[in-house]
């Protein structure tokens, strides 16, 4: 007996076993239609976030010599320039003039910089064209927006965004102006300002843009969260160097070099970033300044950072509130400053952002003074210790101190006296003056005049004016002597303030 299979399509009979062999190995899955493989769509940036474009990093500067451009006329107030992007632009209002050119407000809501004749060169035009070849959008950075041409279609300058704010140099770096421009500011505002500026520098570095001349005159401050970077046409891009610089912000290894002949690196700029942060936290005070009036550039080259001293060295930190500010700094930024200015190492922008954020949190939670200019050293209170107020034996001013530390100090001294930070500084100042006199062996002559310290600074432990007839080594000797022959009488003052009175007035 055989089993047969009836095929409905052909109406034919087939034996079962041969039919089974034909269908062996087939499955329902094999008979299902094949689906195309599922693929993920390519990742795209969210709308509103343009791609970050970068310039190339070069190791050698442009070797070509600049060639002057022929320009028959330079537009001025009320006249017109043309732009490929913005069309005809009128120069409506004069803003300022500088070493490179003149800046005007325009009818397009932008600012136009018209270069001086001697600054108009082929390399300058090519550099600006390179800067415009990338889409650079960084908040607060007044990047060139387009070239402008005179009626003869000759290149004369460029357009940029308008910025209206206070110069960092003249608003934050001078104590009276800081208190006048930003009367409500505390120390936390300075730290936040340093964070805002450092984040902007990081964005520039992310695009391989080197500022080169980090200059407080070219940073404008609206508030602690908003700043403007201007004069960006001098920035270093690719093999076009930044031809200018400031010694205070120049790394030790670049001191004395011709800026136009070198390409700076991000590592070189780290020194300038650290200096700028220091001068924000210590308003206007360069990190290498010290009491004694030593040369600033020499201190930079030799890395003589006066806030750190070796055993046996004389403390040369500038007197006054600068010592108190250093005392209240969080250990993290202190360590970073020492790494840069004493050890000669480079600290990244990311490390600075981290250190400043830690310091800001420290201030906000009450672990450090929030005063712009603290009037005393930070009280280091041990865990579980009580904070008490003690009265200064000399000036009767009250100051906080750890109770346990004070009790331990009293146990070691027969007749203990408490002196406030101000009186301690006056005592150190007196000792430094005595040491200076003992080292030189004779009092300083009035024939070697000293420069009067600027507001908020004290550069010498022994200040005397250069007025004829005064030569004293102690306050008791500071009496009037007849002027030397030939000195006009009108230069002799009726009265000169005593040395200690001047010092006390400075610290008060």
ZANU-800711 format. One record per residue (C-alpha): residue number from 1; y, x negated, z negated. Coordinates in nm, 4 decimals. Example, Ala and Ser with C-alpha at 12.3 -4.5 7.8 and 13.67 -1.06 7.14 Angstrom:
<1,<-0.4500,-1.2300,-0.7800>>,
<2,<-0.1060,-1.3670,-0.7140>>,
This chain:
<1,<0.0000,0.0000,0.0000>>,
<2,<0.3399,-0.1308,0.0992>>,
<3,<0.6798,-0.0329,-0.0314>>,
<4,<0.9306,0.0304,0.2458>>,
<5,<1.3119,0.0519,0.2428>>,
<6,<1.5085,0.2934,0.4622>>,
<7,<1.8391,0.1455,0.5858>>,
<8,<2.0918,0.4366,0.6068>>,
<9,<2.3143,0.2495,0.8500>>,
<10,<2.0430,0.1763,1.1088>>,
<11,<1.7913,0.4496,1.0106>>,
<12,<1.5221,0.1800,1.0273>>,
<13,<1.2323,0.1042,0.7949>>,
<14,<1.2107,-0.2338,0.6264>>,
<15,<0.9502,-0.3697,0.3913>>,
<16,<1.0814,-0.4132,0.0357>>,
<17,<0.9899,-0.7762,-0.0249>>,
<18,<1.1667,-0.9222,0.2857>>,
<19,<1.4684,-0.7000,0.2017>>,
<20,<1.4733,-0.8355,-0.1557>>,
<21,<1.4776,-1.1926,-0.0259>>,
<22,<1.7891,-1.1185,0.1853>>,
<23,<1.9854,-0.9837,-0.1080>>,
<24,<1.8693,-1.2477,-0.3612>>,
<25,<2.1591,-1.4488,-0.5105>>,
<26,<2.4226,-1.1830,-0.4414>>,
<27,<2.6115,-1.0396,-0.7415>>,
<28,<2.8704,-0.7728,-0.7925>>,
<29,<3.1281,-1.0412,-0.8562>>,
<30,<3.0491,-1.2015,-0.5214>>,
<31,<3.0974,-0.8688,-0.3514>>,
<32,<3.4385,-0.8093,-0.5193>>,
<33,<3.7437,-0.9001,-0.3064>>,
<34,<3.8902,-1.2401,-0.3973>>,
<35,<4.2346,-1.2339,-0.5733>>,
<36,<4.4895,-1.5094,-0.5067>>,
<37,<4.5373,-1.7486,-0.8068>>,
<38,<4.8157,-1.6540,-1.0487>>,
<39,<5.0973,-1.9099,-1.0484>>,
<40,<5.3940,-1.9336,-1.2889>>,
<41,<5.7395,-1.9139,-1.1325>>,
<42,<5.9344,-2.2440,-1.1467>>,
<43,<6.1475,-2.2939,-1.4596>>,
<44,<6.5140,-2.2309,-1.3993>>,
<45,<6.8244,-2.2958,-1.6122>>,
<46,<6.9762,-1.9840,-1.7706>>,
<47,<7.2760,-1.8519,-1.5775>>,
<48,<7.6051,-2.0047,-1.6854>>,
<49,<7.4557,-2.3469,-1.7628>>,
<50,<7.5228,-2.5736,-1.4628>>,
<51,<7.3020,-2.8737,-1.4069>>,
<52,<7.4250,-3.1872,-1.5850>>,
<53,<7.5230,-3.4346,-1.3150>>,
<54,<7.5272,-3.8048,-1.3957>>,
<55,<7.6945,-4.1088,-1.2482>>,
<56,<7.4974,-4.4263,-1.1844>>,
<57,<7.5126,-4.7088,-1.4382>>,
<58,<7.6226,-5.0357,-1.2760>>,
<59,<7.6073,-5.3911,-1.4077>>,
<60,<7.8724,-5.5561,-1.1895>>,
<61,<8.2336,-5.4409,-1.1392>>,
<62,<8.3925,-5.3708,-0.8030>>,
<63,<8.4647,-5.7022,-0.6299>>,
<64,<8.7108,-5.5738,-0.3743>>,
<65,<9.0792,-5.6392,-0.4312>>,
<66,<9.3148,-5.3472,-0.4528>>,
<67,<9.5240,-5.2785,-0.1462>>,
<68,<9.8542,-5.0882,-0.1844>>,
<69,<9.8882,-4.7580,-0.0009>>,
<70,<10.1859,-4.6795,0.2163>>,
<71,<10.3814,-4.3883,0.0668>>,
<72,<10.7156,-4.2776,0.2093>>,
<73,<10.8117,-4.0308,-0.0684>>,
<74,<10.7084,-3.9435,-0.4245>>,
<75,<10.7506,-3.5721,-0.5088>>,
<76,<10.9504,-3.4800,-0.8195>>,
<77,<11.0559,-3.1657,-1.0123>>,
<78,<11.0954,-2.8603,-0.7886>>,
<79,<10.9184,-3.0181,-0.4895>>,
<80,<10.5740,-2.9459,-0.3480>>,
<81,<10.2435,-3.1255,-0.3092>>,
<82,<9.9313,-3.0076,-0.1309>>,
<83,<9.5728,-2.9868,-0.2542>>,
<84,<9.2614,-2.9149,-0.0485>>,
<85,<9.1289,-2.6970,-0.3311>>,
<86,<9.4452,-2.5263,-0.4618>>,
<87,<9.6682,-2.5263,-0.1525>>,
<88,<10.0437,-2.5764,-0.1929>>,
<89,<10.1407,-2.6651,-0.5503>>,
<90,<10.4953,-2.6750,-0.6893>>,
<91,<10.5972,-2.9272,-0.9560>>,
<92,<10.7843,-2.6929,-1.1876>>,
<93,<10.8644,-2.8901,-1.5030>>,
<94,<10.8796,-3.2549,-1.6074>>,
<95,<10.6530,-3.3311,-1.9070>>,
<96,<10.6509,-3.7081,-1.9595>>,
<97,<10.6484,-4.0436,-1.7867>>,
<98,<10.4397,-4.3493,-1.8652>>,
<99,<10.3312,-4.6858,-1.7344>>,
<100,<10.1294,-4.5404,-1.4473>>,
<101,<10.3245,-4.2348,-1.3419>>,
<102,<10.4912,-3.9052,-1.4253>>,
<103,<10.3303,-3.5789,-1.5390>>,
<104,<10.4534,-3.2328,-1.4357>>,
<105,<10.3636,-2.8728,-1.5091>>,
<106,<10.2782,-2.6775,-1.1920>>,
<107,<10.2842,-2.3166,-1.0743>>,
<108,<9.9015,-2.3140,-1.0734>>,
<109,<9.8706,-2.3462,-1.4517>>,
<110,<9.7559,-2.7064,-1.4088>>,
<111,<9.9187,-3.0415,-1.4750>>,
<112,<9.9923,-3.2895,-1.1957>>,
<113,<10.0134,-3.6651,-1.2376>>,
<114,<10.2208,-3.8432,-0.9725>>,
<115,<10.1572,-4.2187,-0.9697>>,
<116,<10.4281,-4.4798,-0.9406>>,
<117,<10.4510,-4.6560,-0.6056>>,
<118,<10.2930,-4.9792,-0.7342>>,
<119,<9.9957,-4.7863,-0.8815>>,
<120,<9.8984,-4.6195,-0.5555>>,
<121,<9.6071,-4.8238,-0.4178>>,
<122,<9.3010,-4.7615,-0.2070>>,
<123,<9.0631,-4.8333,-0.4989>>,
<124,<9.2403,-4.5825,-0.7232>>,
<125,<9.2014,-4.3140,-0.4585>>,
<126,<8.8343,-4.4024,-0.4050>>,
<127,<8.7684,-4.3932,-0.7789>>,
<128,<8.9193,-4.0446,-0.8094>>,
<129,<8.7145,-3.9290,-0.5099>>,
<130,<8.4023,-4.0583,-0.6860>>,
<131,<8.4994,-3.8750,-1.0069>>,
<132,<8.5460,-3.5533,-0.8085>>,
<133,<8.2060,-3.5915,-0.6382>>,
<134,<8.0290,-3.4730,-0.9565>>,
<135,<8.0693,-3.1386,-1.1278>>,
<136,<8.1889,-3.2569,-1.4699>>,
<137,<8.2545,-2.9707,-1.7104>>,
<138,<8.3013,-3.0817,-2.0712>>,
<139,<8.5018,-2.8728,-2.3160>>,
<140,<8.8312,-3.0432,-2.3937>>,
<141,<8.7990,-3.3223,-2.1350>>,
<142,<9.0833,-3.3049,-1.8809>>,
<143,<8.8790,-3.4304,-1.5862>>,
<144,<9.0499,-3.4624,-1.2451>>,
<145,<9.0285,-3.1375,-1.0476>>,
<146,<9.1646,-3.2422,-0.7080>>,
<147,<9.3776,-3.5021,-0.5289>>,
<148,<9.7329,-3.4154,-0.4266>>,
<149,<9.9302,-3.5302,-0.1209>>,
<150,<10.2993,-3.5403,-0.0327>>,
<151,<10.4438,-3.3587,0.2745>>,
<152,<10.3488,-3.6626,0.4866>>,
<153,<9.9843,-3.6069,0.3785>>,
<154,<9.9824,-3.9315,0.1777>>,
<155,<9.7866,-3.9548,-0.1494>>,
<156,<10.0214,-3.9501,-0.4511>>,
<157,<9.8241,-3.8255,-0.7536>>,
<158,<9.5848,-3.5641,-0.8910>>,
<159,<9.5623,-3.2316,-1.0730>>,
<160,<9.4026,-3.1759,-1.4140>>,
<161,<9.3819,-2.9061,-1.6814>>,
<162,<9.6815,-2.8512,-1.9058>>,
<163,<9.6499,-2.9673,-2.2691>>,
<164,<9.9014,-2.8872,-2.5402>>,
<165,<9.8394,-3.0315,-2.8867>>,
<166,<9.9314,-3.3146,-3.1265>>,
<167,<9.8457,-3.6767,-3.0522>>,
<168,<9.5806,-3.8082,-3.2888>>,
<169,<9.7938,-4.1201,-3.3466>>,
<170,<10.1066,-3.9315,-3.4538>>,
<171,<9.9489,-3.6368,-3.6334>>,
<172,<9.6480,-3.7680,-3.8264>>,
<173,<9.6982,-4.1449,-3.8491>>,
<174,<10.0271,-4.1245,-4.0438>>,
<175,<10.0048,-3.9718,-4.3922>>,
<176,<10.3391,-3.7806,-4.4007>>,
<177,<10.2840,-3.6454,-4.0471>>,
<178,<9.9265,-3.5436,-4.1299>>,
<179,<10.0462,-3.3480,-4.4316>>,
<180,<10.3250,-3.1945,-4.2216>>,
<181,<10.1239,-3.1028,-3.9085>>,
<182,<9.8149,-2.9807,-4.0969>>,
<183,<9.9371,-2.8812,-4.4451>>,
<184,<9.6201,-2.6906,-4.5372>>,
<185,<9.3764,-2.9676,-4.4432>>,
<186,<9.1304,-3.1134,-4.6899>>,
<187,<8.8856,-3.3988,-4.6461>>,
<188,<8.6272,-3.1652,-4.4937>>,
<189,<8.8687,-3.1020,-4.2037>>,
<190,<8.8850,-3.4759,-4.1301>>,
<191,<8.5048,-3.4988,-4.1266>>,
<192,<8.4811,-3.1968,-3.8959>>,
<193,<8.7427,-3.3507,-3.6641>>,
<194,<8.5363,-3.6711,-3.6491>>,
<195,<8.2298,-3.4614,-3.5608>>,
<196,<8.4162,-3.2751,-3.2838>>,
<197,<8.5438,-3.5967,-3.1244>>,
<198,<8.2066,-3.7730,-3.1543>>,
<199,<8.0248,-3.4807,-2.9899>>,
<200,<8.2677,-3.4959,-2.6968>>,
<201,<8.2055,-3.8698,-2.6568>>,
<202,<7.8297,-3.8028,-2.6599>>,
<203,<7.8674,-3.5540,-2.3732>>,
<204,<8.0568,-3.8145,-2.1714>>,
<205,<7.7885,-4.0762,-2.2416>>,
<206,<7.5164,-3.8270,-2.1411>>,
<207,<7.6770,-3.8333,-1.7939>>,
<208,<7.7066,-4.2160,-1.7930>>,
<209,<8.0848,-4.2008,-1.8339>>,
<210,<8.2327,-4.4837,-2.0442>>,
<211,<8.5789,-4.4124,-2.1868>>,
<212,<8.6608,-4.7829,-2.2106>>,
<213,<9.0011,-4.7496,-2.3733>>,
<214,<8.9302,-4.5295,-2.6754>>,
<215,<9.2886,-4.4775,-2.7815>>,
<216,<9.4254,-4.2298,-3.0414>>,
<217,<9.7237,-4.1734,-2.8111>>,
<218,<9.4918,-4.0207,-2.5496>>,
<219,<9.3213,-3.7712,-2.7832>>,
<220,<9.5136,-3.4525,-2.8625>>,
<221,<9.4292,-3.2409,-3.1676>>,
<222,<9.4662,-2.8613,-3.1795>>,
<223,<9.2637,-2.8264,-3.4991>>,
<224,<8.9473,-2.9763,-3.6478>>,
<225,<8.7291,-2.7894,-3.3957>>,
<226,<8.9322,-2.8337,-3.0772>>,
<227,<9.0562,-3.1529,-2.9143>>,
<228,<9.1617,-3.2683,-2.5673>>,
<229,<9.0819,-3.6006,-2.3999>>,
<230,<9.3582,-3.6922,-2.1529>>,
<231,<9.4263,-3.9792,-1.9094>>,
<232,<9.0651,-3.9636,-1.7966>>,
<233,<9.1470,-4.1346,-1.4668>>,
<234,<9.1205,-4.4671,-1.6522>>,
<235,<8.7596,-4.3998,-1.7623>>,
<236,<8.4869,-4.6317,-1.6380>>,
<237,<8.2610,-4.4707,-1.3757>>,
<238,<7.9910,-4.6639,-1.1920>>,
<239,<8.1382,-4.9971,-1.0743>>,
<240,<8.5013,-4.8962,-1.1301>>,
<241,<8.5982,-5.0606,-1.4634>>,
<242,<8.8454,-4.9310,-1.7181>>,
<243,<9.1265,-5.1863,-1.6734>>,
<244,<9.2958,-5.1278,-2.0114>>,
<245,<9.2033,-5.1597,-2.3774>>,
<246,<9.3260,-5.1942,-2.7352>>,
<247,<9.2241,-5.4921,-2.9538>>,
<248,<9.1610,-5.2693,-3.2591>>,
<249,<8.8954,-5.0761,-3.0662>>,
<250,<8.7481,-5.3700,-2.8734>>,
<251,<8.4091,-5.5113,-2.9748>>,
<252,<8.4141,-5.8687,-3.1153>>,
<253,<8.2278,-6.0079,-2.8130>>,
<254,<8.4916,-5.8672,-2.5734>>,
<255,<8.8027,-5.9815,-2.7617>>,
<256,<9.0322,-6.1830,-2.5338>>,
<257,<8.8631,-6.0781,-2.2080>>,
<258,<9.0332,-5.9291,-1.9030>>,
<259,<8.9256,-5.5648,-1.9103>>,
<260,<8.9655,-5.5251,-1.5340>>,
<261,<8.7015,-5.7949,-1.4712>>,
<262,<8.4191,-5.6496,-1.6816>>,
<263,<8.2066,-5.3383,-1.7074>>,
<264,<8.1706,-5.2106,-2.0605>>,
<265,<7.8391,-5.0684,-2.1796>>,
<266,<7.7641,-4.7778,-2.4120>>,
<267,<7.6743,-5.0395,-2.6742>>,
<268,<8.0219,-5.1943,-2.6426>>,
<269,<8.1709,-4.8476,-2.6877>>,
<270,<7.9743,-4.7925,-3.0086>>,
<271,<8.2099,-5.0358,-3.1839>>,
<272,<8.5108,-4.8320,-3.0696>>,
<273,<8.3449,-4.5067,-3.1786>>,
<274,<8.2780,-4.6482,-3.5273>>,
<275,<8.6395,-4.7712,-3.5494>>,
<276,<8.7760,-4.4319,-3.4459>>,
<277,<8.5607,-4.2493,-3.7032>>,
<278,<8.6732,-4.4936,-3.9740>>,
<279,<9.0403,-4.4417,-3.8877>>,
<280,<8.9966,-4.0633,-3.9048>>,
<281,<8.8280,-4.0715,-4.2461>>,
<282,<9.0766,-4.3381,-4.3649>>,
<283,<9.3775,-4.1840,-4.1859>>,
<284,<9.5243,-4.4547,-3.9623>>,
<285,<9.3692,-4.7501,-4.1507>>,
<286,<9.1815,-4.9994,-3.9268>>,
<287,<8.8445,-5.1085,-4.0722>>,
<288,<8.9292,-5.4799,-4.0581>>,
<289,<9.2624,-5.4568,-4.2393>>,
<290,<9.2681,-5.6141,-4.5836>>,
<291,<9.5098,-5.6916,-4.8643>>,
<292,<9.6566,-6.0349,-4.8119>>,
<293,<9.7908,-5.9719,-4.4614>>,
<294,<9.5138,-6.1554,-4.2693>>,
<295,<9.5065,-6.1392,-3.8890>>,
<296,<9.3322,-5.8220,-3.7672>>,
<297,<9.1861,-5.9682,-3.4457>>,
<298,<9.0565,-6.2745,-3.6343>>,
<299,<8.8876,-6.0421,-3.8846>>,
<300,<8.7224,-5.8502,-3.5974>>,
<301,<8.5909,-6.1692,-3.4365>>,
<302,<8.4614,-6.3013,-3.7689>>,
<303,<8.3401,-5.9573,-3.8848>>,
<304,<8.5334,-5.9865,-4.2132>>,
<305,<8.4872,-5.6314,-4.3355>>,
<306,<8.6811,-5.6265,-4.6623>>,
<307,<8.4970,-5.3230,-4.8017>>,
<308,<8.1908,-5.5438,-4.8493>>,
<309,<8.2080,-5.8717,-5.0390>>,
<310,<7.9581,-6.1384,-5.1294>>,
<311,<7.8992,-6.2446,-5.4881>>,
<312,<8.1911,-6.4536,-5.6130>>,
<313,<8.4306,-6.3402,-5.3377>>,
<314,<8.7667,-6.1864,-5.4196>>,
<315,<8.7817,-5.8121,-5.3579>>,
<316,<9.0091,-5.7725,-5.0546>>,
<317,<8.9823,-5.4001,-4.9937>>,
<318,<9.3323,-5.2626,-4.9251>>,
<319,<9.4890,-5.1400,-5.2470>>,
<320,<9.5666,-4.7765,-5.3131>>,
<321,<9.3871,-4.4641,-5.1944>>,
<322,<9.1767,-4.6569,-4.9390>>,
<323,<8.9542,-4.7889,-5.2198>>,
<324,<8.9214,-4.4406,-5.3623>>,
<325,<8.8257,-4.2953,-5.0216>>,
<326,<8.5541,-4.5602,-4.9844>>,
<327,<8.4292,-4.4747,-5.3335>>,
<328,<8.3899,-4.1059,-5.2420>>,
<329,<8.2108,-4.1655,-4.9090>>,
<330,<7.8483,-4.0538,-4.8870>>,
<331,<7.6045,-4.3504,-4.8851>>,
<332,<7.4920,-4.2650,-4.5288>>,
<333,<7.8281,-4.3216,-4.3498>>,
<334,<7.8923,-4.6168,-4.5832>>,
<335,<7.5692,-4.7769,-4.4632>>,
<336,<7.6589,-4.7105,-4.0987>>,
<337,<8.0043,-4.8684,-4.1398>>,
<338,<7.8481,-5.1764,-4.2990>>,
<339,<7.5916,-5.1994,-4.0159>>,
<340,<7.8696,-5.2067,-3.7550>>,
<341,<8.1537,-5.3945,-3.9207>>,
<342,<7.9656,-5.6371,-4.1459>>,
<343,<7.6248,-5.6872,-3.9839>>,
<344,<7.7454,-5.6615,-3.6241>>,
<345,<7.4834,-5.4034,-3.5208>>,
<346,<7.5333,-5.1064,-3.2904>>,
<347,<7.4975,-4.7553,-3.4308>>,
<348,<7.4204,-4.4728,-3.1876>>,
<349,<7.6312,-4.1599,-3.1491>>,
<350,<7.3352,-3.9554,-3.2737>>,
<351,<7.3244,-4.1562,-3.5977>>,
<352,<7.6971,-4.1007,-3.6489>>,
<353,<7.6621,-3.7264,-3.5950>>,
<354,<7.3811,-3.7161,-3.8490>>,
<355,<7.5744,-3.9239,-4.1045>>,
<356,<7.8917,-3.7147,-4.0691>>,
<357,<7.7002,-3.3865,-4.1036>>,
<358,<7.5388,-3.5146,-4.4255>>,
<359,<7.8811,-3.6196,-4.5591>>,
<360,<8.0310,-3.2786,-4.4716>>,
<361,<7.7515,-3.0977,-4.6586>>,
<362,<7.8063,-3.3322,-4.9538>>,
<363,<8.1743,-3.2334,-4.9721>>,
<364,<8.1048,-2.8613,-4.9350>>,
<365,<7.8516,-2.8564,-5.2187>>,
<366,<8.0983,-3.0297,-5.4519>>,
<367,<7.9270,-3.3698,-5.4713>>,
<368,<8.2360,-3.5519,-5.3421>>,
<369,<8.6125,-3.5111,-5.3554>>,
<370,<8.7660,-3.2823,-5.0959>>,
<371,<9.1099,-3.4419,-5.1324>>,
<372,<9.2652,-3.6023,-4.8248>>,
<373,<9.3731,-3.8985,-5.0375>>,
<374,<9.1728,-3.9126,-5.3628>>,
<375,<9.3696,-4.0495,-5.6579>>,
<376,<9.0717,-4.1935,-5.8462>>,
<377,<8.7290,-4.3447,-5.8001>>,
<378,<8.4286,-4.1160,-5.7669>>,
<379,<8.2625,-4.0418,-6.0999>>,
<380,<7.8955,-4.1364,-6.0763>>,
<381,<7.7395,-3.8951,-6.3241>>,
<382,<7.3752,-3.9521,-6.4066>>,
<383,<7.1272,-3.6650,-6.4071>>,
<384,<7.1738,-3.4471,-6.7124>>,
<385,<7.4995,-3.6160,-6.8140>>,
<386,<7.8072,-3.4145,-6.9060>>,
<387,<8.1429,-3.4628,-6.7294>>,
<388,<8.4355,-3.5065,-6.9698>>,
<389,<8.8093,-3.5719,-6.9293>>,
<390,<8.9581,-3.8839,-7.0861>>,
<391,<9.3237,-3.9761,-7.1265>>,
<392,<9.4427,-4.3098,-6.9901>>,
<393,<9.5637,-4.5383,-7.2676>>,
<394,<9.8452,-4.6732,-7.0501>>,
<395,<9.9861,-4.3822,-6.8480>>,
<396,<9.8242,-4.0881,-7.0367>>,
<397,<9.6906,-3.9375,-6.7165>>,
<398,<9.3596,-3.7509,-6.7566>>,
<399,<9.0579,-3.8428,-6.5455>>,
<400,<8.6928,-3.7336,-6.5347>>,
<401,<8.4161,-3.9577,-6.6624>>,
<402,<8.0457,-3.9271,-6.7478>>,
<403,<8.0083,-3.8685,-7.1235>>,
<404,<7.6923,-4.0795,-7.1631>>,
<405,<7.8449,-4.3713,-6.9712>>,
<406,<8.1564,-4.3568,-7.1885>>,
<407,<7.9536,-4.3480,-7.5101>>,
<408,<7.7496,-4.6508,-7.3965>>,
<409,<8.0706,-4.8366,-7.3093>>,
<410,<8.2234,-4.7592,-7.6518>>,
<411,<7.9128,-4.8950,-7.8230>>,
<412,<7.9667,-5.2379,-7.6652>>,
<413,<8.3433,-5.2696,-7.7298>>,
<414,<8.5120,-5.2925,-8.0701>>,
<415,<8.8363,-5.1176,-7.9721>>,
<416,<8.7621,-4.9367,-7.6444>>,
<417,<9.0455,-4.8193,-7.4218>>,
<418,<9.0129,-4.5935,-7.1191>>,
<419,<9.2197,-4.6782,-6.8126>>,
<420,<9.2524,-4.4456,-6.5144>>,
<421,<9.1808,-4.5572,-6.1569>>,
<422,<9.5512,-4.6061,-6.0801>>,
<423,<9.6069,-4.8382,-6.3765>>,
<424,<9.2899,-5.0302,-6.2914>>,
<425,<9.4257,-5.0849,-5.9407>>,
<426,<9.7582,-5.2073,-6.0774>>,
<427,<9.5700,-5.4527,-6.2971>>,
<428,<9.3645,-5.5768,-5.9976>>,
<429,<9.6850,-5.6113,-5.7968>>,
<430,<9.8386,-5.8241,-6.0708>>,
<431,<9.5283,-6.0439,-6.0913>>,
<432,<9.5208,-6.0880,-5.7128>>,
<433,<9.8856,-6.1928,-5.7203>>,
<434,<9.8211,-6.4440,-5.9989>>,
<435,<9.5211,-6.5826,-5.8109>>,
<436,<9.7283,-6.6230,-5.4941>>,
<437,<9.9976,-6.8125,-5.6834>>,
<438,<9.7446,-7.0360,-5.8570>>,
<439,<9.5798,-7.1127,-5.5223>>,
<440,<9.9037,-7.2080,-5.3463>>,
<441,<10.0349,-7.3921,-5.6505>>,
<442,<10.3911,-7.2749,-5.6034>>,
<443,<10.5768,-6.9465,-5.5609>>,
<444,<10.6351,-6.8172,-5.2121>>,
<445,<10.9792,-6.9022,-5.0792>>,
<446,<11.2185,-6.6353,-4.9654>>,
<447,<11.2706,-6.8367,-4.6472>>,
<448,<10.9363,-6.7091,-4.5216>>,
<449,<11.0122,-6.3397,-4.4830>>,
<450,<10.7369,-6.0808,-4.5015>>,
<451,<10.7154,-5.7623,-4.3032>>,
<452,<10.7700,-5.4531,-4.5093>>,
<453,<10.4455,-5.2521,-4.5330>>,
<454,<10.4386,-4.9307,-4.3350>>,
<455,<10.4060,-4.5958,-4.5048>>,
<456,<10.0666,-4.5522,-4.6649>>,
<457,<9.9681,-4.9192,-4.6538>>,
<458,<10.0121,-5.2271,-4.8679>>,
<459,<9.9336,-5.5517,-4.6933>>,
<460,<10.0310,-5.8103,-4.9497>>,
<461,<9.9682,-5.8458,-5.3201>>,
<462,<10.3109,-6.0127,-5.3550>>,
<463,<10.5777,-5.8237,-5.1613>>,
<464,<10.9356,-5.9445,-5.1596>>,
<465,<11.2048,-5.8455,-4.9177>>,
<466,<11.3665,-6.1001,-4.6911>>,
<467,<11.7080,-6.0461,-4.8494>>,
<468,<11.9031,-6.3682,-4.9013>>,
<469,<11.9602,-6.4614,-5.2635>>,
<470,<11.6275,-6.3316,-5.3975>>,
<471,<11.3356,-6.5620,-5.4746>>,
<472,<11.1151,-6.4615,-5.7635>>,
<473,<10.7576,-6.5072,-5.8764>>,
<474,<10.7665,-6.2613,-6.1667>>,
<475,<10.9737,-5.9498,-6.2327>>,
<476,<11.1685,-6.1309,-6.5065>>,
<477,<11.2776,-6.3985,-6.2574>>,
<478,<11.3876,-6.1472,-5.9962>>,
<479,<11.7588,-6.1963,-6.0525>>,
<480,<12.0349,-6.2234,-5.7996>>,
<481,<12.1332,-6.5711,-5.6814>>,
<482,<12.4347,-6.6457,-5.4637>>,
<483,<12.3512,-6.6359,-5.0926>>,
<484,<12.3342,-6.9524,-4.8904>>,
<485,<12.6401,-7.0497,-4.6829>>,
<486,<12.6541,-6.8843,-4.3444>>,
<487,<12.4798,-6.5633,-4.4526>>,
<488,<12.7056,-6.2581,-4.4030>>,
<489,<12.8023,-6.0847,-4.7236>>,
<490,<12.7111,-5.7400,-4.5921>>,
<491,<12.3420,-5.8425,-4.5917>>,
<492,<12.3430,-5.8842,-4.9713>>,
<493,<12.2385,-5.5597,-5.1409>>,
<494,<12.4030,-5.4391,-5.4581>>,
<495,<12.0653,-5.3828,-5.6208>>,
<496,<11.7025,-5.4523,-5.5342>>,
<497,<11.4133,-5.2550,-5.6757>>,
<498,<11.1913,-5.4561,-5.9098>>,
<499,<10.8477,-5.5612,-5.7888>>,
<500,<10.6443,-5.3570,-6.0380>>,
<501,<10.8698,-5.0546,-5.9904>>,
<502,<10.7986,-5.0700,-5.6163>>,
<503,<10.4253,-5.1050,-5.6763>>,
<504,<10.4160,-4.8133,-5.9199>>,
<505,<10.6193,-4.5991,-5.6806>>,
<506,<10.3684,-4.6803,-5.4046>>,
<507,<10.0672,-4.5730,-5.6130>>,
<508,<10.2340,-4.2600,-5.7520>>,
